[in-house]
């Protein structure tokens, strides 16, 4: 694979927002994580978690957070794009990933007959990049996309630094673990992914493929099998499906790395 661009999010019911954050705080405290420390899948080398919370202890901490989120009904969507397999790069690839995510958010809100407000981590790169991101998202909220009407998302996306919001840290954890699985980096991700797999949004046939987890380009289809264990990819709104892994296509065999 080339570099993987990923974007993901987590649905939290409004009634669960405060109690879930409180439980994540409690779990963090029980592992000695100082108040105000951001929980991340790949913490910065200066972070207390990077320096002090290692191996099984970190896995157990993160596992308890994910299990708690699952108990509060959290559901997730993750988009992964292999930049090494497409001509689209940078902002173009990110924009398309954002469209894929928005469409899946909208599908799920339609299916559950709900509306939502979206909160996102503040983009890096300063005010100009943030304004570009917000303007692009506003267009989706106002006009929708080719495959999604916009009436389920109530406002333009709200941004805030992720270190201030436990729910964004949860989304980072879910996206990071899932991306590691897609890349075949199993050692730390695989013990945690079964909890995330239960959170992934499912389609009408009960599969996460293409709904809770979207990989691009389509030649990565076999990777779905090694990540989720699901054996069928549905197409055409569930009208047809084909089995995976498909012989003589990339990743017919598991090429995961023990790193």
C-alpha positions in Angstrom: 0.0 0.0 0.0 0.9 3.6 -0.3 0.2 6.2 2.4 -3.4 5.8 3.8 -5.6 8.8 4.2 -8.3 8.2 6.7 -11.3 10.1 8.1 -13.8 8.7 10.6 -16.4 9.6 13.1 -18.6 8.3 15.9 -22.4 8.7 16.4 -23.2 9.5 20.1 -26.8 10.0 21.2 -27.3 13.4 22.8 -28.4 11.7 26.1 -25.1 9.8 26.3 -22.7 12.7 25.7 -22.1 13.7 29.3 -22.1 10.3 30.9 -19.9 8.8 28.2 -17.3 11.7 28.7 -17.5 11.2 32.4 -16.8 7.4 32.1 -13.8 8.1 29.8 -12.5 10.5 32.4 -12.9 7.9 35.1 -11.1 5.2 33.0 -8.3 7.6 32.2 -7.9 8.5 35.9 -7.8 4.8 36.9 -4.8 4.3 34.7 -3.0 7.4 36.1 -3.5 9.6 33.0 -3.3 13.2 34.2 -6.3 15.4 33.8 -6.4 17.2 30.5 -4.2 14.6 28.7 -5.5 13.9 25.2 -6.2 10.2 24.5 -4.9 9.3 21.0 -4.1 6.2 19.1 -0.7 7.6 18.2 0.1 10.0 20.9 2.9 12.6 20.5 6.2 11.5 21.9 6.0 14.3 24.5 2.6 13.0 25.7 2.3 11.3 29.1 0.6 8.3 27.4 3.5 7.9 25.0 6.0 8.1 27.8 4.2 6.3 30.7 1.4 4.0 29.4 2.8 1.1 27.5 2.0 -2.4 26.2 -0.8 -4.3 27.9 -1.7 -1.4 30.2 -2.5 0.9 27.2 -4.4 -1.8 25.4 -6.5 -2.5 28.4 -7.2 1.2 28.9 -8.2 1.8 25.3 -10.2 -1.5 25.4 -12.2 -0.2 28.4 -12.9 3.1 26.7 -14.1 1.3 23.5 -16.2 -1.1 25.5 -17.8 1.8 27.5 -18.6 3.6 24.2 -20.2 0.5 22.8 -22.3 0.2 26.0 -23.6 3.8 25.4 -24.6 2.8 21.8 -21.8 4.5 19.9 -21.6 3.6 16.2 -18.8 4.5 13.8 -17.9 5.1 10.2 -14.3 5.1 8.9 -13.1 5.9 5.3 -9.6 4.7 4.2 -8.0 5.9 0.9 -4.8 4.3 -0.5 -3.0 7.3 -2.0 -0.5 4.9 -3.6 -3.2 3.6 -6.0 -4.9 6.7 -7.3 -3.9 9.9 -9.1 -5.9 12.0 -6.7 -3.8 13.3 -3.8 -3.9 15.9 -1.1 -7.0 18.1 -1.0 -8.7 16.3 -3.8 -8.5 12.9 -2.0 -9.5 14.5 1.3 -12.5 16.2 -0.3 -13.7 12.9 -1.8 -13.2 11.1 1.6 -15.3 13.8 3.2 -18.0 13.3 0.6 -18.0 9.5 1.3 -18.2 10.2 5.0 -21.1 12.7 4.7 -23.1 10.4 2.5 -22.8 7.5 5.0 -23.7 9.8 7.9 -26.8 10.9 5.9 -27.7 7.3 5.0 -27.6 6.3 8.6 -29.6 9.3 9.8 -32.2 8.5 7.2 -32.3 4.9 8.3 -32.7 5.7 12.0 -35.0 8.7 11.3 -32.7 11.1 13.2 -31.0 14.4 12.8 -27.5 15.4 13.9 -25.0 18.1 14.6 -21.5 17.3 13.6 -18.5 18.3 15.7 -15.0 17.9 14.2 -11.4 18.3 15.3 -10.1 21.7 14.3 -8.0 21.2 11.1 -4.3 21.8 11.3 -2.7 24.5 9.1 -4.3 27.6 10.6 -7.3 29.7 10.0 -7.2 29.5 6.2 -7.3 25.7 6.1 -10.1 25.7 8.7 -12.2 28.2 6.6 -11.7 26.1 3.5 -12.8 23.0 5.3 -15.9 24.7 6.7 -16.9 26.2 3.4 -16.7 22.8 1.7 -18.7 21.1 4.4 -21.3 23.9 4.3 -21.9 23.2 0.7 -22.6 19.6 1.4 -24.9 20.5 4.3 -26.8 23.0 2.1 -26.9 21.2 -1.2 -26.1 17.5 -0.4 -24.2 15.3 -2.8 -25.1 13.2 -5.8 -26.2 10.4 -3.5 -27.3 12.2 -0.3 -29.8 14.9 0.5 -28.8 17.4 3.1 -31.8 17.7 5.4 -30.6 15.4 8.2 -27.6 17.5 9.3 -28.9 20.6 11.1 -25.9 23.0 11.0 -22.5 23.4 9.3 -19.9 21.3 11.1 -18.6 22.8 14.3 -14.9 22.6 15.0 -13.0 22.5 18.3 -9.6 21.3 19.4 -9.8 17.6 20.0 -8.0 17.8 23.4 -11.0 19.5 24.8 -13.6 16.9 23.8 -13.4 13.2 24.8 -15.8 12.2 22.1 -13.4 13.5 19.4 -10.6 11.5 21.2 -12.9 8.4 20.9 -13.3 9.1 17.2 -9.5 9.3 16.8 -9.1 6.0 18.6 -11.6 4.3 16.4 -10.2 5.7 13.2 -6.6 5.0 14.2 -7.3 1.3 15.2 -9.3 0.7 12.1 -6.6 2.3 9.8 -3.9 0.1 11.5 -6.0 -3.0 10.7 -6.4 -1.9 7.1 -2.7 -1.4 6.8 -2.0 -4.9 8.3 -0.4 -3.5 11.5 -2.1 -6.0 13.7 0.0 -6.2 16.9 -1.7 -3.4 18.9 -4.8 -2.9 16.8 -6.1 -6.5 16.5 -7.0 -6.9 20.3 -9.1 -3.8 20.1 -10.8 -4.0 16.7 -13.5 -6.6 17.7 -15.1 -3.8 19.8 -14.9 -1.3 17.0 -16.3 -3.9 14.5 -19.4 -4.1 16.7 -19.8 -0.3 16.4 -19.4 0.0 12.6 -22.6 1.1 10.9 -24.2 -1.8 9.0 -26.1 -1.8 5.7 -29.6 -3.4 5.3 -28.0 -6.8 4.8 -26.1 -6.5 8.1 -22.7 -5.9 6.6 -20.2 -3.2 7.7 -18.5 -3.3 4.3 -19.1 -0.1 2.3 -21.2 1.4 5.2 -19.3 1.5 8.4 -16.0 0.9 6.6 -15.3 2.3 3.2 -12.0 1.5 1.3 -10.9 3.2 -1.9 -10.1 2.3 -4.6 -12.2 -0.8 -5.2 -9.2 -2.9 -5.9 -8.8 -3.1 -2.1 -11.9 -5.2 -1.9 -10.1 -8.3 -0.5 -8.8 -6.2 2.4 -12.4 -6.0 3.7 -12.3 -9.7 4.4 -9.0 -9.7 6.3 -10.2 -6.7 8.4 -13.8 -7.6 9.1 -14.1 -11.3 8.3 -17.2 -10.5 6.2 -17.4 -12.5 3.0 -19.8 -10.6 0.8 -19.7 -7.1 -0.7 -23.1 -5.8 -1.6 -23.6 -3.6 -4.7 -26.5 -1.7 -6.2 -28.2 -0.9 -2.9 -28.1 -4.6 -1.9 -29.5 -5.9 -5.1 -26.4 -8.0 -5.8 -23.2 -9.1 -4.0 -20.0 -10.9 -4.7 -17.8 -13.0 -2.4 -14.4 -12.1 -1.1 -11.5 -12.8 -1.0 -11.5 -12.8 -4.8 -8.8 -14.9 -6.4 -6.1 -13.2 -8.5 -6.8 -9.8 -7.1 -4.6 -7.7 -4.7 -4.6 -9.1 -1.1 -6.0 -12.5 -2.0 -3.9 -13.6 1.0 -3.5 -11.8 4.3 -0.3 -9.7 4.2 -0.6 -8.3 7.7 2.5 -7.2 9.5 3.4 -8.0 13.1 4.7 -4.5 14.0 
